[in-house]
């Protein structure tokens, strides 16, 4: 098994890691779906309003990434790898939506508005570092590797 696959399927973390996966996965899954359900408020319209280039291309890309990676994290399948695009997603969200608030209204207004962004960013960083935990598909695959 290659080192990257070995690392991605590391399920040695605590069973409680499933709670972090539930939080992070459910929020990203929900937010990704809402980009398609409410395109004016949360999808292409929002991306256009905040100045994201090529919103008609990037909005569906981000939505599919959030749905797909959110599901993978909920299942605990390739958790560490699935968290990486979501970290990038959150860094872009903070840079494009929260830093302007910091410049216009100050630290406390930005801190209030960014609470979910910071929580998701830190949750994803935790999953990259700690892995999916024992209650995951990653852990089951690692315990029962296929013979090739």
C-alpha positions in Angstrom: 0.0 0.0 0.0 1.5 3.4 -1.0 2.3 5.9 1.8 -0.4 8.3 0.5 -3.1 5.6 0.6 -1.8 4.4 4.0 -2.1 7.9 5.4 -5.5 8.6 3.8 -7.0 5.4 5.4 -5.5 5.9 8.8 -8.3 5.3 11.1 -6.4 5.1 14.4 -8.0 8.2 15.9 -10.5 8.0 18.7 -14.1 6.9 18.1 -15.1 10.4 19.1 -13.6 11.7 15.8 -16.9 10.6 14.4 -18.5 13.6 16.1 -16.1 16.0 14.3 -16.8 14.2 11.1 -20.6 14.5 11.7 -20.3 18.2 12.3 -17.9 19.0 9.4 -19.5 16.6 6.9 -23.1 17.7 7.6 -22.3 21.4 7.3 -20.4 21.0 4.0 -23.0 18.7 2.6 -25.8 21.1 3.5 -24.0 24.2 2.2 -23.1 22.4 -1.1 -26.7 21.4 -1.7 -27.9 24.9 -0.9 -25.7 26.4 -3.6 -27.8 24.6 -6.1 -31.2 25.0 -4.3 -30.8 28.8 -3.8 -28.6 30.0 -6.6 -29.4 33.7 -6.2 -28.7 33.9 -2.5 -26.1 31.2 -2.0 -24.9 30.1 -5.4 -24.0 32.0 -8.5 -25.6 35.2 -7.3 -23.5 35.2 -4.1 -20.3 34.3 -5.9 -21.0 37.2 -8.4 -21.7 39.6 -5.5 -18.5 38.9 -3.7 -16.4 39.1 -6.9 -15.4 35.4 -7.4 -14.3 35.1 -11.0 -16.2 32.9 -13.4 -19.1 32.3 -11.0 -21.0 30.2 -13.4 -18.1 27.7 -13.5 -16.8 28.0 -9.9 -20.1 27.8 -8.1 -21.0 24.3 -9.4 -17.4 23.2 -8.8 -17.5 24.4 -5.2 -21.0 23.0 -4.7 -20.0 19.6 -6.0 -16.8 19.7 -4.0 -18.7 20.5 -0.8 -21.3 17.8 -1.4 -18.8 15.1 -2.4 -16.2 15.8 0.3 -18.9 16.3 2.9 -20.3 12.9 2.1 -16.8 11.3 2.2 -16.1 12.8 5.6 -19.5 11.7 6.9 -18.7 8.2 5.8 -15.2 8.4 7.0 -13.8 7.4 3.6 -10.6 9.1 2.5 -11.2 11.5 5.3 -7.8 13.2 5.4 -7.8 13.7 1.6 -11.4 14.9 1.5 -10.7 17.5 4.1 -7.9 19.2 2.0 -10.2 20.8 -0.7 -12.5 21.9 2.1 -9.6 23.7 3.9 -9.0 25.5 0.6 -12.7 26.3 0.3 -12.7 27.8 3.8 -9.6 29.8 3.2 -11.1 31.3 0.1 -14.4 32.0 1.9 -12.5 33.8 4.8 -10.4 35.8 2.3 -13.3 36.9 0.1 -16.1 37.4 2.7 -14.6 37.9 6.1 -11.4 40.0 5.5 -13.6 42.8 3.9 -15.6 42.8 7.1 -12.4 43.1 9.1 -11.3 46.1 7.1 -14.7 47.8 7.2 -16.1 47.0 10.6 -13.2 45.7 12.7 -12.2 42.6 14.5 -15.3 41.8 16.6 -17.7 42.1 13.6 -15.4 39.9 11.6 -15.0 37.4 14.4 -18.8 37.2 14.8 -19.4 36.6 11.1 -16.5 34.2 10.7 -17.5 31.8 13.5 -18.7 29.0 11.2 -15.9 29.5 8.8 -13.3 29.2 11.6 -15.0 26.2 13.0 -15.1 24.4 9.7 -11.5 25.3 8.9 -10.3 24.0 12.3 -12.5 20.9 12.0 -11.0 20.1 8.7 -7.5 20.7 10.0 -8.3 18.3 12.9 -9.4 15.6 10.5 -6.3 16.0 8.4 -4.1 15.6 11.5 -6.2 13.0 13.5 -7.8 11.0 10.7 -11.3 9.6 10.6 -11.2 7.6 13.8 -12.1 4.0 14.6 -15.8 4.4 13.6 -15.1 4.9 9.9 -14.8 3.2 6.6 -11.1 4.2 6.5 -10.5 2.2 9.7 -12.4 -0.9 8.3 -10.5 -0.8 5.1 -7.2 -0.5 6.9 -8.1 -3.4 9.3 -9.1 -5.7 6.4 -6.8 -4.8 3.4 -7.6 -6.6 0.2 -5.2 -9.1 -1.1 -4.1 -8.1 -4.6 
